[in-house]
């Protein structure tokens, strides 16, 4: 707030300036209208001052949502205004940040593209922060990918895009980024091109396939979410990175030392399933993701004793059949490319 007796900085206004310019902190205005009127003149002398608010807004402007969040967390006391601005950016679902240049996307052989370490990485080091473009509860009346497609269609159709800058930004992001995400089983997009279905139906099927092939289970709540930047992590049943995720954000960390140039893997399966036998893991990934896992653990084959009854004590993983499937489209048609290592 400005000083109680500070005059409004707009020429010709005799009211009290109650709010300071957020950029320089020097000029004060009685209203946003007066600030706009005074801006052509004030901008000549307006100089940015160092403040947490300005630092955070500059980071958000650059799309560095993780860095902005960490800057806010360093404050000695909560800042409701900055917290609200962060949440607004998270809710868009269009921002992500590779942290400190830790990883990069590049071709990884038969698997297409994937993340590799851009430098030597240390355990627990944050690698990627992403925001969820879509999220739905695990349980629902329809399959996960159907509910995601319906949610997206409701968001982007009608007059909403013309009325809302937020929805307009999400629509632009969908057509420029989300539509190019990998399909289930790494199918080719031409599979949907046929004369028997309309363009609208083709787009619907494509969204189904993207959602089923790329959505990930949240670790902190029973939701499935589509994190666009994280979609380019390939799967391993023995991942070298871990995820911390909610219906709105995801953070990927190194789980062990990773050398520069080495591929970074996450698990598409809930942690409880990684201790299941090879056949169970592959069945889950084939049904939900449309590919046969060929990570180093799966290529090593079943371990001695696999297939025996699961332990019955309270620390045993939940029954495989009791966990929700990732989707119900089923395996893709002939010959999908593998997405694992």
N, C-alpha and C positions, 0 to 999 in steps of 0.2 A: 504493500500500500504506500501511496505517496504521503508527504507531510500534509497535515490537516489544512494548513493555510496556503498550500502551493496553488498558484493560479493555473488554469487550463492552458496548455501550450498552443492551442489553436487561436490564431489571430482573430480578434473580434469577439471572443467568448469570454464572459466575465465570471464563469462558474469556477468552482474549485476543482483542481486536477486530483482525482482520487486514485488513479492507477498509473503507475510508471510504465514507460516503454520497456518491454521485456528484453529488448536487444541492448540498449545502452544504459537503462536505468536512470537516465538523467531527466528527460522530459516527462511531464505528467499530463494526463488528459481526463476530462470529465466523462467521456464516452468514446466508444469505438468509432462513431461517426466523426467526432472531432479529430481523432487520431488519423483517420483516413484523409480528412481534408488537409491536415498539417503535414502529411507525409512527404509531398513533393519538395517542401522546403526543409523539413527536418532530416531527410535522408542524406543531405549533404554533410551534416555534422554528426549523424548517428554512427557511433562506433561500438562494435560488439565488446561487451565486458565479460571477463571470465566469471562464470557462475555455473553451478551444477545444472540449473535449468537450461542454460544456453548450450552447455556441453551435451546434455541428453538430446536436446532438439536437433543439434547438428548431427549427432549419431543416427537419430531416427531418419533425418532427411537423407542420409547416406545409405539407409537400409540396414544399418548395423544394430539390429534389435537386441542381440545378446549383449553387446558392449554397452548399449544404453541401459539394459536391465541391471547389469553388474555395477554400472556407475550409480544408479539409484540405490542399489543395495548397500553401497558404501556410506550413504548418508547416516548421520548420527540419530536421526529420528524420521518417521514415515513422512512422505510427501504425497498427500492424496491426489494432488493435481497431476504430478508426474506419473504416479501409479495409473491414473485413469488414461493418460495419454499412451502409456505403454500397452494397456489392455486394448485400447482402440486399435493399435497397430497389430497386436497379436490376433485380434478377432478378424482382421482382413484375411489372414491365411495366405498372404502373398509374399511374405518376407522370410529370408533365411540368411545365415551368415556362416561362412567358413572362418573358423577362429584362428587368428594369428597365422594364416597361410599354412595350416597343418596338413591339408589334403588337397587333392585336385582330381578332377574327372578326366580319364583318358581311356583309350581302347585297352581291353584286357583279354585279347584273344577270342576264343570261341564264345565267351560270355558277353560280347559286345562292349559296353562301357562300364566302368566301375571306378570307385574311389581308390587312389593309391596315396601312400604317405609322401608328402612333398619334402619331408625332412625326417630325421629320427624322432620318434614319438615316445613319450614316457607314459607309464601306467597312470590312469585317472586323468590324463590330459584331455580337456574338452576339444572336440574336433569340429563339430557341426551343430548349429542351432537352427531349428526349422519350426515353422508354424503350420498348423493343420488347415488345409483348404476345405476339407470336409471331415465330419466325424459323426458317427451314429453309435448308439448302444449296441453291445454285442448281441443282446437278445431283442427280438422284434418280430412283428407279424410276417415280415417278408425277409428274403435273403439280404445280407449286408449290402451287396453291390446294387441291388434294386432300390433300397432305401436311400443310398447315397445319390444315385441318379435322380430319383424323385426330388430329393432335397435341392440338388443343383438346379434342376429344371424350374422348380418353384422360385428359386432365388433369382434366376436370370431372365425369366420370361415376363411378358406383359410390359407395363409402363414403369416398372420399378427402376430399370436401368436409367431412364431419363430423369427420374426424380432423386436418385441417390448417388452421390459421388462414390460412396463405398462400394455399392453394387456395380457401378460402372468400372471401377478399378478391378473388382473381382472378375467381371466379364472379360475385360482386356487380358487379364492374367490367364484365364481359362483358354482363350483362343490362341494366346502366344506361347504358353508354357504347358499347361495341363494336357491339352490335346496331343502333345508330342511325347508324353510319358510312355514308358514301355507297356505293352499289352500283356495280358496273361500268357505265360509260357513264351514270351518274346515272339508272339505271332507277328506276321507281316500285316500291315494295315490293309493291303489289297484283299484280304480274306473277306472283308465286309462289302466289297464292291460287287454288287450284283443287281440285275434289273428287276428282281422280284420284290425288292424292298425300297422304300423311299429314302431320300437323303436324311430325313429326320430320324428314321429308324436305324440307319447306318450309324449316325452319331450316337444314338442311344446305346447300340450294341458296343460301340467303341468305348463309351464311358463305363458301361458294365465291365468290360475287359480290363480297363485301366484300374478301376476301383478294386476288382477282385485280385488283380495281379500285383498291385502296389500297396494297398492299404495294410497297415501294421497294427497289431494289438498294442493297446496302451498298457504301460507297466503299472500305472498308479490308479487306474479305475477301469471298470469293464466297458471299454469303448474300443472301436476300431477307427483309425484315422488315416487320412491320406496326407502325407507330408511330401510335397513335390520334390524338394531338393534331396531328401533322404531316399527317394526311390532308386537312386543310382548306386546304393550300396548293394552288393551281391551277398547272397546267403551262404552261411556255413553252419553246420551243426557243432562246430568247434570254433566259434567266432573269436576274433581278437579285439573286438570292440563291443561295448554294451550301450544300451539305450535307457533313458529316463524319459518317460512320456506321459502326457495327459491328453485330454480331448482338444487342447489348444496348442501345446508346444511339445517339442522333442529335443533332447540333448543327447548327442552321441559322444562317448568318451572312449579313449583307448583302454583296453582291459589288460594289456601287457605291453612290453616294449615292442615297437614296430619300427623296422628299419626303413630308411628312405627308399622309395621305389617299390616297397612291398604293398600288396593289395590289402585294403581294410575291409573286413567282413563283419556283418551283424547277423543275428538270427531272425528269420521271419517267423519262427515258432515261439510260443510262450516258453519261458525258461523251464517250466515243469515238464515239457515234452522232450527236452534235449537228452534226458536220461532214459528215454524209451528205446526199445530195440530198433535196429535199422529199418526193418520192414514197416514199423509204425510211423517213423519219421518220414520215410519216403512216401507212404500212402497219404499222409496228411498233406505233404507238399504237392504231390501229384493231383490230389482232389481239389485243393484250394488254390494252388498257384499254377498248376498245369505243367510242371516239369519234374523230372527225376533228379533228385539231389545227387551230385557227384563231387561233393566236398571231400577233402582228404579223409575225414572220419568215415564217411560212407563208402568211399573207394577202398578203404582198408578192410571192409567186410564186417560181418557180425562177429562180435567178441564171443569168446567161450562162455557158455552159460546163458547167452541171450535167448529170450523166448520163455524163460522160466517165469513163474508167477511173481507178480510184483510184491514187494514187502507190504506187510499189513499194519506196521506201526504208524503212529501219527505223523512221522516225518516223511512217509512215502509220498511220491508225487500223486496227484489225483488220477483216477482212472482215465485212460486215453479217451474212451467213448463219451465221458461226461463233459469234455471240453468242447466248446462251440467250434464248428468248422469255419474256415475262413470264407467259404462261399459255396455255391451250389451249381455253378455253370458246368462243372465237370471238366475232365481233361480236354485239352484242345485237340483239333484234328491233326492229321499226320505231320510229324516232323518238326515240333517246335525247337527253337534254338535253346540251349541250356543257359541258365542265368547264374549258375553256381560255379564254384571252383573246387 
